[in-house]
Amino acid sequence: MYDFPCEHCPGVVRERRLARQAIRHKGSFVILENVPIGVCDQCGARYFHASVLRRAAEIGRGSVSPIRTIAVPIESFVPAS
């Protein structure tokens, strides 16, 4: 699926399996676990196969139910004076 030249540097994109990867979908995020992604061995650029993005979109649209959901705290940043 990977092992191709990076478009940003002379490196090679290799497959790496991540425990968790957040993918943005229409203003929110979907977290996929045990997901294969491509990572450049020199600059670290990340590449996602279409099947990974398709799965994130299916979950984001609600056409596929996630195995679980988590609550994420959100706060506006106010610098310390």
C-alpha positions in Angstrom: 0.0 0.0 0.0 2.9 2.4 0.7 6.7 2.3 -0.2 6.6 5.2 -2.6 8.7 8.4 -2.9 7.7 11.3 -0.6 6.3 14.3 -2.4 8.1 16.7 0.0 11.6 15.3 0.2 13.9 12.5 -1.1 12.6 10.1 1.5 10.4 7.0 1.1 7.0 6.6 2.6 6.8 3.4 4.7 3.8 1.8 6.4 3.5 2.4 10.1 0.6 1.1 12.3 -0.5 3.6 14.9 -2.4 2.8 18.1 -4.6 5.9 17.5 -4.9 8.5 14.8 -7.4 11.4 14.8 -8.8 12.3 11.4 -10.7 15.5 10.8 -14.2 15.1 9.3 -16.5 18.1 8.6 -15.5 20.1 11.6 -15.1 17.3 14.1 -12.8 14.3 14.5 -12.9 10.6 14.2 -10.3 8.5 16.0 -9.2 5.3 14.4 -7.3 2.7 16.3 -4.7 0.3 15.0 -4.6 2.2 11.7 -2.0 1.8 9.0 -0.7 5.1 7.6 2.3 6.0 5.5 5.0 8.0 7.1 8.1 9.4 5.3 11.3 8.0 6.7 13.0 11.4 6.4 10.6 14.3 6.9 7.8 12.5 8.7 5.0 13.6 6.3 1.9 11.5 6.8 -0.1 9.8 4.0 -3.5 8.2 4.4 -4.8 5.5 2.0 -8.3 6.2 0.6 -9.7 3.2 2.5 -8.7 4.8 5.8 -10.2 8.2 4.9 -13.4 6.4 3.6 -13.8 4.6 6.9 -13.4 7.8 8.9 -16.0 9.5 6.7 -18.4 6.6 7.2 -18.1 6.9 10.9 -18.3 10.7 10.8 -21.5 10.6 8.7 -23.1 8.0 11.0 -23.5 5.3 8.3 -21.2 3.1 10.4 -21.4 3.0 14.2 -18.2 3.4 16.2 -17.2 0.7 18.7 -17.2 3.5 21.4 -17.2 7.3 21.9 -15.3 9.4 24.3 -15.9 12.9 25.7 -13.2 15.5 25.1 -12.9 18.6 27.3 -12.8 21.9 25.4 -11.8 25.2 26.8 -10.9 28.6 25.3 -7.3 29.5 25.9 -6.7 32.6 28.0 -3.1 33.6 28.5 -1.9 34.0 32.0 -1.3 37.6 32.9 
